[in-house]
Amino acid sequence: MPDVFADLVGQDEAVDELRRAAAAAAAVLRAGAAAREPALIAAGPAGGATPDGVDPSTGMTHAWIFTGPPGSGRSVAARAFAAALQCVHGTGCGECPGCHTTMGGTHADVRLVVPEGLSIGVGEMRALVLRAASTPSGGRWQVVVVEDADRLTEAAGNALLKAIEEPPPRTVFLLCAPSTHPDDISVTIRSRCRVVPLRQPPATAVAEVLVRRDGIAPDVAQWAAAAAQGHVGRARRLARDPEARKRREAVLAVPRRLTGVGAAFDAASALIEAAEAEAEASVAEADTTERAALEMALGAGGTGRGAAGAVRGAAGQLKELEKRQKSRATRAQRDALDRALVDLAGFYRDALTMALRAPVAPVHTDTAALAGAGAQKWDAEGSLRRLEAVLACRAAIEANVKPRIAVEAMMLALWKG
């Protein structure tokens, strides 16, 4: 059975660093057990090297930040490292109960924060920090994994900062963010963490893992890996989901549709509506399940004394659930729209490289002829302006500009050139 780092594609240097840290963490536990004292991983124990020759203060610390572009495997690396810390062998073997439960998301001492909405609030973070301060039930580590730490509100970031500044002796914080830029993670949190930079994995590595792990045909895997631009999750979706391929084809047909102002607005509407439909489909089942579970917990359908009054009194909780679900749907819509914009940016990138006669392979091999025709029509400068328009649209949506306004402005810019 492969170890917990097997799915971290094309990140050999990071994996080596995390393996050393996991070994050092295991040595800390052994040293602490020998001295019958809690391990202090922020500075390392005072006892020096352990009998097995591993210095516990080398390679391990209490707070980490995993950075890298989308699809590089930030959350995969954080979860794999959490599993290695809970591994009874200290290696991330992938076979022991600590590895299995952590990778399955059921380990009692591993807290996963996956924001469903557009941000992570202070209330959620305070509750998490309070729970993380408890003694590990399994005797190893309390691990807090915060995916999309760039979505922390200012107040939530301050709550997390206090915990990182004065960490409990057995708690490790693992944060995932696109970069260490102040827009993504605060300078004060960054200064107290060790950074593990991840890179965009090469398409060949992504294709290999799709073949090995998912059983996808090699030719399909290579096409999907190139089209996804190194994003492992997107490559898997393209390789396995016919609907995802249809949505991609519709996005890549946009350049042909931009024949005038009316066509530009029509294309914008189609793109927004497709993102909304994809988002609705992705959250519908979860929404229904959550609402049914909450209503059952609140006594819906009961016939006993006081059942009707209990349901009436639950209106506030149902309203709060609807608010959370609406926030999750908004994020799902923006994520779907961003995937479409990445595909569109890849098309104009292909046109730019062809106009420059750059010796690089196209991202979208199936639309290479169309990109070549565009390169002849627009030349390098026109292709670059169009690529910049797509990237500007992504930045505007990230800055909370209404998606429809941002996409309409982009479509007009693509038409005008």
C-alpha positions as CSV (number, residue, x, y, z in Angstrom):
1,M,0.0,0.0,0.0
2,P,1.4,3.4,-0.9
3,D,2.3,5.8,1.9
4,V,0.4,9.0,2.7
5,F,2.6,11.2,0.4
6,A,1.9,9.1,-2.7
7,D,-0.7,11.5,-4.0
8,L,1.5,14.6,-3.7
9,V,2.4,14.9,-7.3
10,G,5.7,16.3,-8.5
11,Q,6.8,17.7,-5.0
12,D,9.8,15.6,-4.2
13,E,11.7,18.4,-2.2
14,A,8.6,19.2,-0.1
15,V,8.0,15.5,0.6
16,D,11.6,15.0,1.8
17,E,11.2,18.0,4.1
18,L,7.9,16.7,5.5
19,R,9.3,13.2,6.0
20,R,12.2,14.6,8.0
21,A,9.8,16.7,10.1
22,A,7.6,13.7,10.8
23,A,10.6,11.7,12.0
24,A,11.7,14.6,14.2
25,A,8.2,14.8,15.6
26,A,8.2,11.1,16.5
27,A,11.6,11.6,18.2
28,V,10.1,14.5,20.2
29,L,7.4,12.1,21.4
30,R,9.9,9.5,22.4
31,A,12.1,12.0,24.2
32,G,9.0,13.4,26.0
33,A,7.9,9.9,27.0
34,A,11.4,9.1,28.3
35,A,11.4,12.2,30.4
36,R,7.7,12.0,31.2
37,E,7.3,15.6,30.3
38,P,5.3,17.3,27.5
39,A,7.2,17.8,24.3
40,L,7.9,21.4,23.4
41,I,8.2,21.4,19.7
42,A,8.4,25.1,19.1
43,A,11.9,25.2,20.6
44,G,12.8,21.5,20.9
45,P,13.3,19.7,24.2
46,A,16.3,20.5,26.3
47,G,17.6,17.0,26.4
48,G,19.4,17.1,23.0
49,A,19.5,14.1,20.7
50,T,17.5,11.0,21.5
51,P,19.1,7.6,22.0
52,D,18.4,6.8,18.4
53,G,20.5,9.7,17.2
54,V,17.7,12.0,16.0
55,D,17.7,15.6,17.3
56,P,14.1,16.3,18.1
57,S,14.5,20.0,17.5
58,T,15.6,19.5,13.9
59,G,13.0,19.7,11.2
60,M,9.9,20.1,13.3
61,T,8.0,23.2,14.5
62,H,4.5,24.0,15.6
63,A,3.2,26.0,12.7
64,W,3.5,25.5,8.9
65,I,2.3,27.3,5.8
66,F,1.9,25.3,2.5
67,T,1.9,27.7,-0.5
68,G,1.6,27.1,-4.2
69,P,-0.6,27.7,-7.2
70,P,-4.1,26.1,-7.5
71,G,-3.7,22.4,-8.1
72,S,-0.2,22.2,-6.6
73,G,-1.6,20.1,-3.8
74,R,-1.5,22.4,-0.8
75,S,-4.3,20.7,1.1
76,V,-3.0,17.2,0.0
77,A,0.4,18.0,1.5
78,A,-1.2,19.3,4.7
79,R,-3.4,16.3,5.2
80,A,-0.5,13.9,4.3
81,F,1.7,15.6,6.9
82,A,-1.0,15.4,9.5
83,A,-1.3,11.7,8.8
84,A,2.5,11.3,9.1
85,L,2.4,13.1,12.5
86,Q,-0.3,10.6,13.7
87,C,1.4,7.6,12.2
88,V,2.5,5.1,14.9
89,H,5.7,4.6,13.0
90,G,6.3,8.4,12.5
91,T,6.7,7.8,8.7
92,G,3.3,8.2,7.2
93,C,3.2,4.5,6.3
94,G,-0.4,4.6,5.0
95,E,-1.3,1.3,6.8
96,C,-1.6,2.1,10.5
97,P,-4.9,3.3,12.1
98,G,-3.4,6.8,12.5
99,C,-2.8,7.1,8.8
100,H,-6.1,5.6,7.8
101,T,-8.3,7.7,10.1
102,T,-6.4,11.0,9.3
103,M,-6.6,10.5,5.5
104,G,-10.3,9.4,5.9
105,G,-11.1,12.6,7.9
106,T,-12.2,10.8,11.0
107,H,-9.1,11.1,13.4
108,A,-10.2,12.5,16.7
109,D,-7.1,14.7,17.0
110,V,-7.1,16.2,13.5
111,R,-9.3,19.2,12.9
112,L,-10.0,20.1,9.3
113,V,-11.2,23.6,8.5
114,V,-12.6,23.7,4.9
115,P,-14.4,27.0,4.3
116,E,-17.8,26.4,2.7
117,G,-18.5,30.1,2.3
118,L,-16.4,33.0,1.1
119,S,-14.5,33.5,4.4
120,I,-13.6,31.9,7.8
121,G,-15.2,33.8,10.6
122,V,-13.8,34.6,14.1
123,G,-16.4,32.5,15.9
124,E,-15.4,29.3,14.0
125,M,-11.7,30.0,14.6
126,R,-12.1,30.7,18.3
127,A,-14.0,27.4,18.8
128,L,-11.4,25.5,16.8
129,V,-8.4,27.0,18.8
130,L,-10.1,26.2,22.1
131,R,-10.6,22.5,21.0
132,A,-7.1,22.3,19.7
133,A,-5.7,23.3,23.1
134,S,-6.9,20.0,24.6
135,T,-4.6,17.0,25.2
136,P,-4.4,14.6,22.3
137,S,-6.7,11.6,22.9
138,G,-4.3,9.4,21.0
139,G,-1.2,10.5,22.8
140,R,0.5,12.0,19.8
141,W,-0.5,15.5,18.4
142,Q,-3.5,17.8,18.0
143,V,-3.3,18.9,14.4
144,V,-5.3,21.8,13.0
145,V,-5.5,21.9,9.2
146,V,-6.8,25.2,7.7
147,E,-7.5,25.0,4.0
148,D,-7.7,28.3,2.2
149,A,-6.2,30.2,5.1
150,D,-6.3,33.3,2.8
151,R,-10.0,33.4,3.5
152,L,-9.5,34.1,7.2
153,T,-11.2,37.4,8.2
154,E,-9.0,39.9,10.1
155,A,-10.6,38.9,13.4
156,A,-10.2,35.2,12.7
157,G,-6.6,35.7,11.7
158,N,-6.0,37.5,15.1
159,A,-7.6,34.6,17.0
160,L,-5.3,32.2,15.2
161,L,-2.3,34.4,15.7
162,K,-2.7,34.3,19.5
163,A,-2.7,30.5,19.4
164,I,0.3,30.3,17.2
165,E,2.2,32.8,19.4
166,E,1.6,30.7,22.5
167,P,1.0,27.2,21.2
168,P,-0.1,24.3,23.4
169,P,2.8,21.8,23.7
170,R,1.2,19.1,21.6
171,T,-0.6,21.2,18.9
172,V,0.5,21.7,15.3
173,F,-1.1,24.2,12.9
174,L,-1.0,23.5,9.2
175,L,-2.2,26.4,7.0
176,C,-2.7,26.4,3.2
177,A,-2.6,29.6,1.2
178,P,-1.6,30.6,-2.4
179,S,1.4,32.6,-1.2
180,T,2.9,34.4,1.7
181,H,1.9,37.8,0.3
182,P,0.2,40.0,2.9
183,D,-3.0,39.8,0.8
184,D,-3.1,36.0,1.4
185,I,-1.7,35.6,4.9
186,S,-0.8,38.2,7.5
187,V,2.8,39.1,8.0
188,T,2.7,38.3,11.7
189,I,1.3,34.8,11.1
190,R,3.8,34.2,8.4
191,S,6.7,35.2,10.6
192,R,5.8,32.4,13.1
193,C,5.4,29.6,10.6
194,R,7.7,27.5,8.5
195,V,6.9,27.8,4.8
196,V,6.7,24.8,2.5
197,P,6.6,26.1,-1.1
198,L,4.9,23.8,-3.7
199,R,5.2,24.1,-7.4
200,Q,2.8,23.4,-10.3
201,P,3.4,19.8,-11.1
202,P,4.4,18.9,-14.6
203,A,1.7,17.4,-16.8
204,T,3.6,14.1,-17.1
205,A,3.5,13.6,-13.3
206,V,-0.2,14.4,-13.2
207,A,-0.9,12.0,-16.0
208,E,1.1,9.3,-14.3
209,V,-0.9,9.6,-11.1
210,L,-4.2,9.5,-13.0
211,V,-3.2,6.3,-14.7
212,R,-1.8,4.7,-11.5
213,R,-4.4,5.8,-9.0
214,D,-7.6,6.3,-11.0
215,G,-7.1,3.7,-13.8
216,I,-7.6,6.2,-16.6
217,A,-6.3,5.4,-20.0
218,P,-2.8,6.9,-20.7
219,D,-3.9,8.9,-23.7
220,V,-6.9,10.4,-21.9
221,A,-4.8,11.1,-18.8
222,Q,-2.1,12.9,-20.8
223,W,-4.8,15.1,-22.6
224,A,-6.6,15.9,-19.3
225,A,-3.3,16.7,-17.5
226,A,-2.3,19.2,-20.2
227,A,-5.7,20.7,-20.4
228,A,-5.9,21.2,-16.6
229,Q,-2.5,23.0,-16.6
230,G,-1.1,20.9,-13.8
231,H,-4.2,21.0,-11.6
232,V,-4.6,17.4,-10.4
233,G,-8.2,17.7,-9.3
234,R,-9.3,19.5,-12.5
235,A,-7.5,16.9,-14.6
236,R,-9.3,14.0,-12.8
237,R,-12.6,15.8,-13.3
238,L,-12.0,16.3,-17.1
239,A,-10.9,12.7,-17.5
240,R,-13.8,11.1,-15.7
241,D,-16.8,13.5,-16.1
242,P,-18.4,14.0,-19.5
243,E,-20.3,17.0,-18.3
244,A,-17.1,18.7,-17.3
245,R,-15.7,18.1,-20.8
246,K,-18.9,19.6,-22.3
247,R,-18.6,22.7,-20.1
248,R,-14.9,23.1,-21.2
249,E,-15.8,22.8,-24.9
250,A,-18.5,25.5,-24.4
251,V,-16.0,27.8,-22.8
252,L,-13.4,27.3,-25.5
253,A,-16.0,28.1,-28.1
254,V,-16.4,31.7,-26.7
255,P,-13.7,33.3,-29.0
256,R,-15.7,32.2,-32.0
257,R,-18.9,33.7,-30.6
258,L,-17.6,37.2,-30.1
259,T,-18.8,38.8,-33.3
260,G,-20.3,42.0,-31.8
261,V,-21.5,43.7,-28.7
262,G,-24.7,41.7,-28.5
263,A,-22.8,38.4,-28.9
264,A,-20.4,39.5,-26.1
265,F,-23.3,40.0,-23.7
266,D,-24.9,36.7,-24.8
267,A,-21.6,34.9,-24.2
268,A,-21.3,36.5,-20.7
269,S,-24.8,35.4,-19.8
270,A,-24.1,31.9,-21.0
271,L,-20.9,31.7,-19.0
272,I,-22.6,32.9,-15.8
273,E,-25.6,30.7,-16.2
274,A,-23.4,27.6,-16.8
275,A,-21.5,28.4,-13.6
276,E,-24.7,28.8,-11.6
277,A,-26.1,25.5,-12.9
278,E,-22.8,23.7,-12.1
279,A,-22.7,25.2,-8.6
280,E,-26.4,24.3,-7.9
281,A,-25.8,20.7,-9.0
282,S,-22.8,20.4,-6.8
283,V,-24.4,21.6,-3.6
284,A,-28.0,20.4,-4.0
285,E,-27.6,17.0,-2.5
286,A,-25.6,18.3,0.5
287,D,-28.2,21.0,1.1
288,T,-31.1,18.6,1.1
289,T,-29.3,16.1,3.4
290,E,-28.3,18.9,5.9
291,R,-31.8,20.3,6.0
292,A,-33.4,16.9,6.5
293,A,-30.9,16.0,9.3
294,L,-31.5,19.4,11.1
295,E,-35.3,19.1,10.8
296,M,-35.2,15.5,12.2
297,A,-33.0,16.7,15.1
298,L,-35.4,19.5,15.9
299,G,-38.4,17.1,16.0
300,A,-40.0,17.6,12.6
301,G,-42.7,15.0,12.0
302,G,-43.1,14.3,15.6
303,T,-46.6,13.9,17.1
304,G,-45.8,14.0,20.8
305,R,-46.6,16.8,23.2
306,G,-44.8,20.0,22.4
307,A,-43.6,18.8,19.0
308,A,-45.3,21.6,17.1
309,G,-43.9,24.2,19.4
310,A,-40.4,22.8,19.0
311,V,-40.6,23.1,15.3
312,R,-41.8,26.7,15.5
313,G,-39.0,27.5,17.8
314,A,-36.5,26.0,15.4
315,A,-37.1,28.7,12.7
316,G,-33.9,30.6,13.7
317,Q,-31.7,27.5,13.3
318,L,-33.2,26.7,9.9
319,K,-32.7,30.3,8.8
320,E,-29.0,30.1,9.9
321,L,-28.6,26.9,7.9
322,E,-30.1,28.5,4.8
323,K,-27.6,31.4,5.3
324,R,-24.7,29.0,5.4
325,Q,-26.0,27.1,2.4
326,K,-26.4,30.3,0.4
327,S,-22.8,31.3,1.2
328,R,-21.6,27.8,0.1
329,A,-23.5,28.1,-3.1
330,T,-22.0,31.5,-3.8
331,R,-18.5,30.1,-3.4
332,A,-19.3,27.1,-5.5
333,Q,-20.5,29.4,-8.3
334,R,-17.3,31.4,-8.1
335,D,-15.2,28.3,-8.1
336,A,-17.0,27.0,-11.2
337,L,-16.6,30.4,-12.9
338,D,-13.0,30.5,-12.1
339,R,-12.4,27.1,-13.7
340,A,-14.0,28.4,-16.8
341,L,-11.8,31.5,-16.8
342,V,-8.7,29.3,-16.3
343,D,-9.6,27.3,-19.5
344,L,-10.2,30.6,-21.4
345,A,-6.9,32.0,-20.2
346,G,-5.2,28.8,-21.5
347,F,-6.7,29.4,-25.0
348,Y,-5.3,32.9,-25.2
349,R,-2.0,31.7,-23.8
350,D,-1.8,29.3,-26.7
351,A,-2.6,32.0,-29.2
352,L,0.2,34.2,-27.6
353,T,2.8,31.5,-27.7
354,M,1.9,30.7,-31.3
355,A,2.1,34.3,-32.3
356,L,5.6,34.5,-30.7
357,R,6.6,31.1,-32.2
358,A,7.6,30.0,-28.7
359,P,8.8,26.3,-28.6
360,V,6.2,25.2,-26.0
361,A,3.3,22.7,-26.3
362,P,-0.2,24.1,-26.3
363,V,-2.4,23.8,-23.3
364,H,-5.5,22.9,-25.3
365,T,-4.4,20.5,-28.0
366,D,-7.9,20.1,-29.3
367,T,-8.3,23.8,-30.1
368,A,-4.8,24.4,-31.3
369,A,-5.9,25.2,-34.8
370,L,-8.4,27.8,-33.6
371,A,-5.7,29.4,-31.4
372,G,-3.3,29.4,-34.4
373,A,-5.9,31.2,-36.4
374,G,-6.4,33.7,-33.6
375,A,-2.7,34.3,-33.4
376,Q,-2.5,35.2,-37.1
377,K,-5.5,37.6,-36.7
378,W,-4.6,39.3,-33.5
379,D,-0.7,39.0,-33.4
380,A,1.2,38.8,-30.2
381,E,0.1,42.1,-28.8
382,G,-3.6,41.4,-29.4
383,S,-3.3,37.9,-27.9
384,L,-1.6,39.4,-24.8
385,R,-4.3,42.0,-24.3
386,R,-7.0,39.3,-24.4
387,L,-5.1,37.1,-22.0
388,E,-4.8,40.1,-19.6
389,A,-8.5,40.7,-19.9
390,V,-9.2,37.2,-18.6
391,L,-6.7,37.5,-15.8
392,A,-8.2,40.9,-14.8
393,C,-11.7,39.3,-14.7
394,R,-10.4,36.7,-12.3
395,A,-8.8,39.4,-10.1
396,A,-12.0,41.5,-10.1
397,I,-14.1,38.6,-9.0
398,E,-11.6,37.8,-6.2
399,A,-12.0,41.4,-5.1
400,N,-15.8,40.9,-4.8
401,V,-16.9,42.6,-8.0
402,K,-20.2,41.1,-9.1
403,P,-19.4,38.2,-11.4
404,R,-21.8,39.2,-14.1
405,I,-20.3,42.8,-14.3
406,A,-16.8,41.4,-14.4
407,V,-17.5,38.8,-17.0
408,E,-19.4,41.3,-19.2
409,A,-16.5,43.7,-19.1
410,M,-14.1,40.9,-20.0
411,M,-16.2,39.8,-23.0
412,L,-16.3,43.3,-24.3
413,A,-12.5,43.6,-23.9
414,L,-12.1,40.2,-25.7
415,W,-14.3,41.4,-28.6
416,K,-12.5,44.8,-28.9
417,G,-9.1,43.3,-28.5
